[in-house]
């Protein structure tokens, strides 16, 4: 019933705005319950449980537009919101690309995308805290050299999103999310150098989470393997990105195919549609239809139904990712990638954006390297999507004769994104959808590892 009420509120506000003089209008409504706790060495440091609701109104007067938001759903407040948003729109500049999505493109995916599971909201507060407590206790119990903890966390969110527009679209969906994480600190002897690492599990349902004891064990093992880390001398070597750090690399590809970066000519992939931009083994997809995916939804934030967009196919750039505004700026058709908070116009966001997995296990990829660097953490941000220049601080493990031998830290990996895309030599089979932008393990032919 609550969903129907929210849809009616959204539809009524759209009607109110058009009745007051808007040539077009749309509304996003969000209602949710969130929980988060952080504890360290068994003691709770933060505990938050909150319900929230809000709506954002966007109005158009021709090609002038403005938006505003409110958490007050009373009729008098919404009437004031519509009036003031229209007043703001009259003061803005005209923008020919501005407007709602084309009515003929509107719709929703009718299948079950498995975005919501009721078990997330059924856990008691004590059980939720227990997930974080169990993860940290498990990490501390792995080895005496786990001497401290940066903390453990459990978070969850259950909510409803509604979108309505004067083009005739009204729709809503529910989604849930939960996660458990821990970050232990390892130290060989008191007074020695300390190393930290982390692990986490995230899912749409509590039942799909990794057991917190397993999360704690993995986090501890990751921290322990970093003990005794040191720099290496500067050299050009093959670099293997584990699936976590490779996902960051794929995130830079997303940044380069966003429609707003393309029409601003702020991307090394601008003007490259239909051209080879990566090795033939590289295929990148943006899949809005993956069940349970963190980027899945039945429609985007302009009412465009979910779909899958091939971005790079066998090395060839097939599509940019677009909302309606970017599509108009480029003379193209939206790919259903509108993403919108309550305030402001929609931006371009990912669905489930990933590099298609290969056939090699991570172990097989490591075995293929005679002398190289296995990256498990990236630090800082030194990536220029306009030029493709790539430079990141990194930590990980050195590979010698196909084996992980000793930990490495305080080095920098440097290269160029176009070169990296063209020299991905091996692609892992270990793709996991733990976020909206993801990747399997990747071996890149040769990058500069700058150290001592």
N, C-alpha and C positions, 0 to 999 in steps of 0.2 A: 504493500500500500504506500509506503514511504516513497518508493521509486515513482509511482504514479503521481503523487503529490508534487514531487520535485519537477517532474516533466511538465505538470500543469503550471507551476510557478514560472518555469522558463518560458513556456509558450505564452502565458499571459503577459510577461514582461516584454517579449518581442512584439506582441500586439499593441501594447501600451506605447512602445517607442515609435512604431510605425504610425499609430494613431495620432501621435503628438508631432509628426512631421518628418520622421526618418524615412528615407527612400528604401532603406534596408536595415536589418538589424540581426544580431545573433547573440546568444547567451550561453555561457558555460556555468554549470552548477556543480559544486563539489561538496560532498558530505562524507565524513569519515570518523573513525575512531583509531587513535594511534597509541602505542605503548612502547616505552623504551626504558631499559635499565642498564646501568654500568656498575660493575663492582670490581674491586681490586683487592687481592689477597683475602677474598671471602667477605669483605665489607662493602656494603652498598654505598656508592658515591653519587649515583643519580637514579631517580625513579620518576618517570613521567607517564601519566595516563590522561589523555585528553580527547574530547569530542570537538569536532569543528565543522562548520558549514560556511559556505560563501558562494557568491555568484559574481560573474563578470559580464557586463553588458558592453557590446560594441555597436555603435550606430554609424550609419552612412547618410550623408546628404549629398547625393551625386557621388563625386569622387573625393569628397572630404570625409574624414572619419575621426572618431575619438572613442576611447574606452574608459570605463571606470568599474570599480567593484565595491561590494558591500557584504557584510555578514548579517545585516538586518533584513529579514524577509517580510517585514510588515508592509501592508499595502501603501501606507503613507511614505515609508522610506523608499520603496521601489518607484513610486511616482516621482519623488524628488530626484532619485538616481537617473531616471529617464530624462527628466527635464534638464538636469545639469550636464549630462553627457551630450545632449543635443546642443546645448549652449557652447560646449567646448568644441564640438565638431564644426560649428559655424566659423570658428576662429582659426581652423587649421588650413594648411595649404592643400590645393587639389593634387591628386596623384592618380593618373590614368590607370595604374596597375591595381589600385585599391578596389576591393569589393568582395562579395561572398563567392563561394565556389559556384560553378555553373550548375543550375538546377538539374540538368540532364545527367549529371555525374553522381548525384546524391544517392545514398543507400546504405545498407549495412550487411555484413556477413552474417548469415542466419545460423551457421553451425555453432557447436559448442567449443569455444576456445579454451575452456577449463581455466578461467582467470580467477575464479572464486571458490574457496573451500571454507565451509562454516567452522571447521575445527580450529581455525586461527583465533576466532573470538571466544571459543569455549574454554580455553585454558584459564585457570585461576591465576591471580597475580603471583601467588607462591610458586606455581608450576612454571610460569614464565621466568621468574628470577632463578628458579632451579636450573633452567637450561644454561644460563651463563655460569652459575656456580659449579655445575657439573663439568662444563668445558674447562674452566680454570683449574679445578681440582685434578682433573685427568692430566692436564699439561704439567702441573707441578709434580705429579707422581711418577712421571716417565723416567727421570734421571736426577741424581743429586745435583748435577750441574745446572738444572733449571732452578735458579736461586731467587727469582723475582718475577714480577708480572706487570705489564703496562695496563692490564685490565681484561675483562671479558664483558661481552655485550649480548643482549637479546633485544630484538626490535620486532614489532609487528604493526600492520596497518590493514584495516578493512574499510572500504569506501565505495561510494557510488558516484559516477560521473554522468552528467546529463548534458546534451547539446541540443539546442533548438535554434532554428533560423527562420527568417521571413520568406526563405525560398521554399518552405513547406516541410522542412525536416524536423522531427523530434525523435530523440533516441536516448537510451541510457544503458549502462552496464555496471555490474559490480566487479570488484577485484580485491584480492587479498594478497598478503605478502608477509613473510616472517624470515628472520635470520638469526644465527648465533655465531659469535666470533670470539677469538681469544688471541692475545699477543704476549707470549712468555719471553722472559729474558734469561739467556744462558751465560754462565761465567765459570771458567775452569776452576779457579781458586779465588777467594776474596782478595780484592785488590787488582786482579787481572782485568783485561778489557772485557766489556760486556757486548753481547750480540742479541738483537731481538729479531723475531719474525712473527708471523701470524698465520692463521688459517680461519676459514669461515664456511658456513653452509647457508644457502638461501633458497627459498622455495615458495610456491603459492600456497602450500598446505604444511601444517606441522608434521603430518605423517611422512612427507617427502624429504624432510630435513635429514641430513646425516646425524647419527647419534652424537650428542655433545661430547661424549667420551672419545669418539673417533676424531672429532674436530680438535680436541685438546691434544691428542696424541700426535696428529699431523703437525700442529703448530709447534709442539716441542721438538719434534724431529727436524723441522725446518730451522729452528733456532740453533739447535745443537750442531748441525752441519756447518754453521757459519763460524764456529769457534776457531780462533787462530787465523782469521782472514788477514790478508795483506795485499798490497798493490802488486801489479806486475809491470814490467817494462813496456813501453809503448811499442805496439806491433800491429800489423795487418793480419787478421785471422778470420776463419769462419766463426760466425756467431749463431748460437742456438738460443732462441727466445722460448722460454716455457710458455704454456698456454695463457698464464696470467699476464705476462709481459707482452706476448704476441697480441693479446687483445688490445693493449694500448697502441700498438703499431697499426692495427686495423682501424682503431679510432681516428688516427690521422688520415686514413683513406676516406673515412666518413666526412671528416672536416673538409677534405678537398673536393668532394662531390656534392656538398650542400649547395642548393640553388642560390642562396644568398651570397656565398663565396664566389660562385660562377658569374653571376651578373655584375658583381663588383670587380671582376677580374682579379680576385685575391686568392687564386688557387693555381697550382702548377698543372692542374687538369683542365683549366679553362680552354675551350676551343678544341678539345681532343675527342669529342664524340665520334665513334666509329673507327678510332685509331688504336693500334696496340700500345698499351701503357704498362704492361706487366708481362711476365713469362707466360707461356701457353698453359702452364700447370695451375695458373691462378684464376679462380672463379670466386667472385664476391656477390652475395645475394642479400637482399633486404626483404625478409619474409614476415609479413604481418599475420600469417595464418598458422603459425606454429602453436599447437596446443600448450598452454601453460607458459608460453614465452613472456619475458618481461617487457617486450616491445609489442606484444600482440594486443589487439583490441578490435572489436567488430567494425568500428569506423574511426576515422581520425577526427581531429578537433575542428574540422570544417564539414563533417558529415559525409566524407568520401569512404566507401566501403573498403575493408581490408583487402590487401592483395600482396603478391610477391613481385618484386622488381629485380630482374637481373641487372646488376650494376657493372661488373666486369665479367665477361664470359670468355674463358680460354685466353685471357690476356687482353682482350679488346674491350674498351670502354663503351658500354651499351646505353647507359642512362645516368643522368644526374638525379638527385632526389629533391623533390619539389613540393611546396605548398602552392596554393592558387596564386599568391602574389608573385613568387619567384617564377612560376610557370608563365604568367603574363609578361613579366620582364624579359623572359627569354624566348617568348613565342612558342612555348611548349605546353604540354598537358600535365596537370598535377599528378604526382605519383602517390598521393594520399599520405604525405608525410607532415601534415600540419600538426604542430604540437603547441598547446596553449595553456598557460597558467590563467589565473583569474584576471590579472591585469595585462593590458597590452594586446597587440596583434599576435596572431600565430607565428611561431618560428618554424624552422625545418628541423625535425627530430627523427631519430632512427626508429624503425620497427625492430625486427631482430636482424641486425646487420652483422654478417659473419663471412669469414673466408671458408670456403668449402673444404672439408677435411680430405686428407689423402689416405694412403694405405700404410704409412710407416708408424710404428709405435715410437713413443719418445725414446725408449731404450735403444731402438734401432738407429734413430737419428744420432744419438750421442755416440754410439759405436762407430758411426761413419766418419767421425772427426778425429784426425790424428793429433792436432794441436789447435785448440780453440776455446771459446768462452761460452759457458752455459749461463744465461741471464735469468735470475729469479726475482730481481727487484730493479725498478727504474726510479730515479730520483730527479726532482726538478723538472723544468719544462724548457727545452731549448729547441723547439721544432717550429720552423717557419713554413706554413702551408703554401705561402705565395711562391717561394723559391724551391721548396722541397728540402732545404737544409735541415739536417737531423743531428742533434747532439744532446745526449742524456747522461746524467750520472747513473752508475749501475753498480750492482753487487751480484754475486753468484758463485759459480764453481768453475775451476779450470779443468778442461778436458785434455788428457794426454793418452794417446793410443787407444781412443774409444772408451776411456773410463773417467769418471769424475774423480779428481785427485785431491785438490785442496781449495779452500774457500778464498774468494777474491772480493775486495771492497775498495771504495774510493777510486774508482776508475771512471772514465768517460767513454761512451761509444759514440763515434761520429761517422756520418755518411750522408747520403742524399736519398730522399724517398723514391724518386724515379729509379735510381740505381738499385735500391733495395727491392722494389717491386719486380724488377727485371732479373734479379739474382736470388730469388727464393728457390733453393735447390731441392729441399725436401719439405713435405707438408705432413704433419702428424695425423693420426687417426683418433686423437683424443679430444675432439670438440665437445665442450659442455656448454649448455646455455645457462650460465650463472649470472648473466647480465644482458642488457639489450645489444651491446656491441661485444663480439667475442671471436675467438680464433683458436685453432689447435696449435700445437707446438710447431715452430718454423725454424728451418736452417737457412741462413742467409750466407751467400758465398764468401764475402770478404768485407769486413768493416774495420775501421781503425779503433783499437782499444788503447786509450791513452792513460798511462799510469805513471809510475815512477820514472 
